[in-house]
Amino acid sequence: MPTPRGSGDSTEISGDAGQRSGPTALRMLVGVRLRRLRESHGITRSEAGSAIGCSASKITNLEGGRIGLPLGDVADLLSLYGVDEDERQIVLALAVQANAPGRWQDYRDVIPDEFEAFLGLEQDATVIRTYEDQHIPALLQTKDYARAVIAQSHEGGDAELIERRVALRMHRQRLLLPPTPRTLWVVMDESALRRQVGDSATMRAQMEHLHEMVKLPHVTLQVLPFVHGKGVDPFTVLRFAEADLPDVVHLEQTADAQYLTRDADVRPYRHLLNQLSVYAQPAGATPEILQQIIGTLWSAP
């Protein structure tokens, strides 16, 4: 299992961070640096906001990487914190890259505002660990299974928009492909494998797809027996290559999403994933479990 990070604060930002990270991670990286600079000078968010003519809540959002990085505001904050010229240029260069258009502009019409941040974080992560109890995780869905899930959640919705959402989901799955595939570790409740979505042919193809995916060295799938997953809602923990970036927990809710970054908030979810991994069947047993389900539930007529 990935080793939980410590909560120590390193303050170095590498000049080549922009070569490794996408815009969302870069916003977070610049935000972390701004927060540490402010705290090292004993300046409150309200004081920082007053000094550059904005609200304390804007400082909070800037430091959390939740909004774009106005270069004027970043420059004024760096001046306030007495940053030397070399580091100033590095931080401003990262801010410019962080403000680049997102990768998902072509799908903007079908991306809820609360989900756009997750797409960026997912793309920039190096390790994605998730627990799912209702459906096959989106990164492992076939096109037909995804279409059935999306149509079910958008009942009566426009067929063209449903296909756009399916295309977006398939596009997301590219992060599992070479040359730099992400590490995906899934713990899935057994009920998600047995719950019919679409017709039997769709389910059989989905199970066969999972059977192929778990052969990949960067994909781990563990099945959690019915008895252990009760009362646990789906969640995802994202980890990034940069040591300065905290793990992020994504809690998907019906009409909103919550993102946790403070170590005190993230730590319980890392612990819960570790516990669920222990309760689940070992990853080596997954191919046989999938074969049994195919043979008993989704065998061809």
Contacts in CASP RR format, 6 or more apart in sequence:
PFRMAT RR
TARGET T0000
AUTHOR 0000-0000-0000
METHOD contacts of the structure
MODEL  1
MPTPRGSGDSTEISGDAGQRSGPTALRMLVGVRLRRLRESHGITRSEAGS
AIGCSASKITNLEGGRIGLPLGDVADLLSLYGVDEDERQIVLALAVQANA
PGRWQDYRDVIPDEFEAFLGLEQDATVIRTYEDQHIPALLQTKDYARAVI
AQSHEGGDAELIERRVALRMHRQRLLLPPTPRTLWVVMDESALRRQVGDS
ATMRAQMEHLHEMVKLPHVTLQVLPFVHGKGVDPFTVLRFAEADLPDVVH
LEQTADAQYLTRDADVRPYRHLLNQLSVYAQPAGATPEILQQIIGTLWSA
P
1 185 0 8 1.000
1 274 0 8 1.000
1 277 0 8 1.000
2 127 0 8 1.000
2 129 0 8 1.000
2 183 0 8 1.000
2 185 0 8 1.000
2 239 0 8 1.000
4 247 0 8 1.000
4 267 0 8 1.000
4 270 0 8 1.000
5 239 0 8 1.000
5 243 0 8 1.000
5 246 0 8 1.000
5 247 0 8 1.000
5 263 0 8 1.000
6 263 0 8 1.000
7 263 0 8 1.000
9 36 0 8 1.000
10 243 0 8 1.000
10 244 0 8 1.000
11 33 0 8 1.000
11 36 0 8 1.000
11 40 0 8 1.000
11 244 0 8 1.000
12 244 0 8 1.000
13 29 0 8 1.000
13 33 0 8 1.000
13 87 0 8 1.000
13 90 0 8 1.000
13 91 0 8 1.000
13 94 0 8 1.000
13 244 0 8 1.000
14 242 0 8 1.000
15 90 0 8 1.000
15 93 0 8 1.000
15 94 0 8 1.000
17 26 0 8 1.000
17 29 0 8 1.000
17 94 0 8 1.000
17 242 0 8 1.000
18 26 0 8 1.000
18 94 0 8 1.000
18 97 0 8 1.000
20 241 0 8 1.000
20 242 0 8 1.000
21 29 0 8 1.000
21 124 0 8 1.000
21 240 0 8 1.000
21 241 0 8 1.000
21 242 0 8 1.000
22 97 0 8 1.000
22 98 0 8 1.000
22 120 0 8 1.000
22 123 0 8 1.000
22 124 0 8 1.000
23 97 0 8 1.000
23 98 0 8 1.000
23 99 0 8 1.000
23 100 0 8 1.000
23 101 0 8 1.000
23 102 0 8 1.000
23 103 0 8 1.000
23 120 0 8 1.000
24 65 0 8 1.000
24 117 0 8 1.000
24 120 0 8 1.000
24 121 0 8 1.000
24 123 0 8 1.000
24 124 0 8 1.000
25 120 0 8 1.000
25 121 0 8 1.000
25 124 0 8 1.000
25 125 0 8 1.000
25 240 0 8 1.000
25 242 0 8 1.000
25 245 0 8 1.000
26 94 0 8 1.000
26 95 0 8 1.000
26 97 0 8 1.000
26 98 0 8 1.000
27 64 0 8 1.000
27 65 0 8 1.000
27 66 0 8 1.000
27 67 0 8 1.000
27 68 0 8 1.000
27 69 0 8 1.000
27 98 0 8 1.000
28 64 0 8 1.000
28 65 0 8 1.000
28 240 0 8 1.000
28 245 0 8 1.000
28 246 0 8 1.000
28 248 0 8 1.000
28 261 0 8 1.000
29 94 0 8 1.000
29 98 0 8 1.000
29 242 0 8 1.000
29 244 0 8 1.000
29 245 0 8 1.000
30 65 0 8 1.000
30 69 0 8 1.000
30 74 0 8 1.000
30 91 0 8 1.000
30 94 0 8 1.000
30 95 0 8 1.000
30 98 0 8 1.000
31 62 0 8 1.000
31 63 0 8 1.000
31 64 0 8 1.000
31 65 0 8 1.000
31 69 0 8 1.000
32 63 0 8 1.000
32 64 0 8 1.000
32 244 0 8 1.000
32 245 0 8 1.000
32 246 0 8 1.000
33 91 0 8 1.000
33 244 0 8 1.000
34 62 0 8 1.000
34 63 0 8 1.000
34 74 0 8 1.000
34 77 0 8 1.000
34 81 0 8 1.000
34 91 0 8 1.000
35 63 0 8 1.000
35 64 0 8 1.000
37 77 0 8 1.000
37 78 0 8 1.000
37 81 0 8 1.000
37 83 0 8 1.000
38 45 0 8 1.000
38 48 0 8 1.000
38 59 0 8 1.000
38 63 0 8 1.000
38 77 0 8 1.000
38 81 0 8 1.000
40 81 0 8 1.000
41 81 0 8 1.000
43 51 0 8 1.000
43 80 0 8 1.000
43 81 0 8 1.000
44 56 0 8 1.000
45 56 0 8 1.000
45 59 0 8 1.000
45 60 0 8 1.000
45 63 0 8 1.000
46 56 0 8 1.000
48 56 0 8 1.000
48 59 0 8 1.000
48 77 0 8 1.000
48 80 0 8 1.000
49 55 0 8 1.000
49 56 0 8 1.000
49 58 0 8 1.000
49 59 0 8 1.000
51 76 0 8 1.000
51 80 0 8 1.000
52 73 0 8 1.000
52 76 0 8 1.000
52 77 0 8 1.000
52 80 0 8 1.000
54 73 0 8 1.000
58 67 0 8 1.000
58 73 0 8 1.000
61 67 0 8 1.000
62 68 0 8 1.000
62 69 0 8 1.000
62 73 0 8 1.000
62 74 0 8 1.000
62 77 0 8 1.000
64 261 0 8 1.000
66 117 0 8 1.000
66 259 0 8 1.000
68 98 0 8 1.000
68 99 0 8 1.000
69 95 0 8 1.000
69 98 0 8 1.000
69 99 0 8 1.000
71 92 0 8 1.000
71 95 0 8 1.000
71 96 0 8 1.000
71 99 0 8 1.000
74 91 0 8 1.000
74 92 0 8 1.000
74 95 0 8 1.000
75 88 0 8 1.000
75 92 0 8 1.000
78 87 0 8 1.000
78 88 0 8 1.000
78 91 0 8 1.000
78 92 0 8 1.000
83 91 0 8 1.000
102 120 0 8 1.000
103 119 0 8 1.000
103 120 0 8 1.000
103 123 0 8 1.000
104 111 0 8 1.000
104 116 0 8 1.000
104 119 0 8 1.000
104 120 0 8 1.000
104 168 0 8 1.000
107 164 0 8 1.000
107 167 0 8 1.000
107 168 0 8 1.000
107 171 0 8 1.000
109 161 0 8 1.000
109 164 0 8 1.000
110 161 0 8 1.000
110 164 0 8 1.000
110 165 0 8 1.000
110 168 0 8 1.000
111 119 0 8 1.000
111 168 0 8 1.000
114 256 0 8 1.000
114 257 0 8 1.000
115 257 0 8 1.000
117 257 0 8 1.000
117 259 0 8 1.000
118 236 0 8 1.000
118 250 0 8 1.000
118 252 0 8 1.000
118 257 0 8 1.000
118 259 0 8 1.000
119 172 0 8 1.000
121 238 0 8 1.000
121 248 0 8 1.000
121 250 0 8 1.000
121 259 0 8 1.000
122 128 0 8 1.000
122 172 0 8 1.000
122 175 0 8 1.000
122 236 0 8 1.000
122 238 0 8 1.000
123 172 0 8 1.000
123 175 0 8 1.000
124 240 0 8 1.000
125 182 0 8 1.000
125 238 0 8 1.000
125 239 0 8 1.000
125 240 0 8 1.000
126 182 0 8 1.000
126 183 0 8 1.000
126 239 0 8 1.000
126 240 0 8 1.000
126 241 0 8 1.000
127 182 0 8 1.000
127 183 0 8 1.000
127 185 0 8 1.000
127 238 0 8 1.000
127 239 0 8 1.000
128 139 0 8 1.000
128 182 0 8 1.000
128 183 0 8 1.000
128 184 0 8 1.000
128 185 0 8 1.000
128 236 0 8 1.000
128 237 0 8 1.000
128 238 0 8 1.000
128 239 0 8 1.000
129 185 0 8 1.000
129 186 0 8 1.000
129 236 0 8 1.000
129 237 0 8 1.000
129 238 0 8 1.000
129 239 0 8 1.000
129 273 0 8 1.000
130 137 0 8 1.000
130 184 0 8 1.000
130 185 0 8 1.000
130 186 0 8 1.000
130 187 0 8 1.000
130 234 0 8 1.000
130 235 0 8 1.000
130 236 0 8 1.000
130 237 0 8 1.000
131 186 0 8 1.000
131 187 0 8 1.000
131 188 0 8 1.000
131 189 0 8 1.000
131 224 0 8 1.000
131 232 0 8 1.000
131 234 0 8 1.000
131 235 0 8 1.000
131 236 0 8 1.000
131 272 0 8 1.000
131 273 0 8 1.000
131 276 0 8 1.000
132 186 0 8 1.000
132 187 0 8 1.000
132 188 0 8 1.000
132 189 0 8 1.000
132 192 0 8 1.000
132 234 0 8 1.000
133 188 0 8 1.000
133 189 0 8 1.000
133 191 0 8 1.000
133 192 0 8 1.000
133 229 0 8 1.000
133 232 0 8 1.000
133 233 0 8 1.000
133 234 0 8 1.000
134 189 0 8 1.000
134 191 0 8 1.000
134 192 0 8 1.000
134 195 0 8 1.000
134 234 0 8 1.000
135 141 0 8 1.000
135 149 0 8 1.000
135 192 0 8 1.000
135 195 0 8 1.000
135 197 0 8 1.000
136 145 0 8 1.000
136 188 0 8 1.000
136 192 0 8 1.000
136 193 0 8 1.000
136 197 0 8 1.000
136 206 0 8 1.000
136 210 0 8 1.000
137 186 0 8 1.000
137 188 0 8 1.000
138 146 0 8 1.000
138 169 0 8 1.000
138 172 0 8 1.000
138 173 0 8 1.000
139 172 0 8 1.000
139 173 0 8 1.000
139 175 0 8 1.000
139 176 0 8 1.000
139 184 0 8 1.000
140 173 0 8 1.000
140 184 0 8 1.000
140 186 0 8 1.000
140 209 0 8 1.000
140 210 0 8 1.000
140 213 0 8 1.000
140 219 0 8 1.000
140 221 0 8 1.000
141 149 0 8 1.000
141 169 0 8 1.000
141 173 0 8 1.000
141 206 0 8 1.000
142 202 0 8 1.000
142 205 0 8 1.000
142 206 0 8 1.000
142 209 0 8 1.000
143 166 0 8 1.000
143 170 0 8 1.000
144 198 0 8 1.000
144 201 0 8 1.000
144 202 0 8 1.000
144 205 0 8 1.000
144 206 0 8 1.000
145 197 0 8 1.000
145 198 0 8 1.000
145 202 0 8 1.000
145 203 0 8 1.000
145 205 0 8 1.000
145 206 0 8 1.000
146 166 0 8 1.000
146 169 0 8 1.000
146 170 0 8 1.000
147 162 0 8 1.000
147 163 0 8 1.000
147 166 0 8 1.000
148 197 0 8 1.000
148 198 0 8 1.000
148 202 0 8 1.000
149 197 0 8 1.000
150 162 0 8 1.000
150 165 0 8 1.000
150 166 0 8 1.000
150 169 0 8 1.000
151 157 0 8 1.000
151 162 0 8 1.000
152 197 0 8 1.000
154 161 0 8 1.000
154 162 0 8 1.000
154 165 0 8 1.000
175 181 0 8 1.000
175 182 0 8 1.000
176 182 0 8 1.000
176 184 0 8 1.000
176 213 0 8 1.000
176 216 0 8 1.000
176 218 0 8 1.000
176 219 0 8 1.000
181 216 0 8 1.000
181 218 0 8 1.000
182 218 0 8 1.000
183 218 0 8 1.000
183 220 0 8 1.000
184 218 0 8 1.000
184 219 0 8 1.000
184 220 0 8 1.000
185 220 0 8 1.000
185 277 0 8 1.000
186 219 0 8 1.000
186 220 0 8 1.000
186 221 0 8 1.000
186 222 0 8 1.000
187 222 0 8 1.000
187 224 0 8 1.000
187 273 0 8 1.000
187 276 0 8 1.000
187 277 0 8 1.000
187 280 0 8 1.000
188 221 0 8 1.000
188 222 0 8 1.000
188 223 0 8 1.000
188 224 0 8 1.000
189 223 0 8 1.000
189 224 0 8 1.000
189 226 0 8 1.000
189 229 0 8 1.000
190 223 0 8 1.000
190 224 0 8 1.000
190 225 0 8 1.000
190 226 0 8 1.000
191 226 0 8 1.000
193 207 0 8 1.000
193 223 0 8 1.000
193 289 0 8 1.000
193 290 0 8 1.000
193 293 0 8 1.000
194 293 0 8 1.000
194 297 0 8 1.000
196 203 0 8 1.000
197 203 0 8 1.000
197 206 0 8 1.000
200 298 0 8 1.000
200 301 0 8 1.000
203 297 0 8 1.000
203 298 0 8 1.000
204 294 0 8 1.000
204 298 0 8 1.000
204 299 0 8 1.000
204 300 0 8 1.000
207 290 0 8 1.000
207 293 0 8 1.000
207 294 0 8 1.000
207 298 0 8 1.000
208 294 0 8 1.000
210 221 0 8 1.000
210 286 0 8 1.000
210 290 0 8 1.000
211 287 0 8 1.000
211 290 0 8 1.000
211 291 0 8 1.000
211 294 0 8 1.000
213 219 0 8 1.000
213 221 0 8 1.000
214 220 0 8 1.000
214 221 0 8 1.000
214 283 0 8 1.000
214 286 0 8 1.000
214 287 0 8 1.000
214 290 0 8 1.000
215 287 0 8 1.000
220 283 0 8 1.000
221 283 0 8 1.000
221 286 0 8 1.000
222 276 0 8 1.000
222 277 0 8 1.000
222 280 0 8 1.000
222 281 0 8 1.000
222 282 0 8 1.000
222 283 0 8 1.000
222 286 0 8 1.000
223 280 0 8 1.000
223 281 0 8 1.000
223 285 0 8 1.000
223 286 0 8 1.000
223 289 0 8 1.000
224 276 0 8 1.000
224 279 0 8 1.000
224 280 0 8 1.000
224 281 0 8 1.000
225 279 0 8 1.000
225 280 0 8 1.000
225 281 0 8 1.000
228 276 0 8 1.000
228 279 0 8 1.000
228 280 0 8 1.000
229 276 0 8 1.000
229 279 0 8 1.000
232 272 0 8 1.000
232 276 0 8 1.000
233 251 0 8 1.000
234 252 0 8 1.000
235 249 0 8 1.000
235 250 0 8 1.000
235 251 0 8 1.000
235 252 0 8 1.000
235 269 0 8 1.000
236 249 0 8 1.000
236 250 0 8 1.000
236 252 0 8 1.000
237 247 0 8 1.000
237 248 0 8 1.000
237 249 0 8 1.000
237 250 0 8 1.000
237 266 0 8 1.000
237 269 0 8 1.000
237 270 0 8 1.000
237 273 0 8 1.000
238 247 0 8 1.000
238 248 0 8 1.000
238 249 0 8 1.000
238 250 0 8 1.000
239 247 0 8 1.000
240 247 0 8 1.000
246 261 0 8 1.000
246 262 0 8 1.000
246 263 0 8 1.000
246 266 0 8 1.000
247 261 0 8 1.000
247 266 0 8 1.000
247 270 0 8 1.000
248 259 0 8 1.000
248 260 0 8 1.000
248 261 0 8 1.000
248 266 0 8 1.000
249 259 0 8 1.000
249 260 0 8 1.000
249 261 0 8 1.000
249 265 0 8 1.000
249 266 0 8 1.000
249 269 0 8 1.000
250 257 0 8 1.000
250 258 0 8 1.000
250 259 0 8 1.000
251 257 0 8 1.000
251 258 0 8 1.000
251 259 0 8 1.000
251 260 0 8 1.000
260 266 0 8 1.000
260 269 0 8 1.000
281 289 0 8 1.000
END
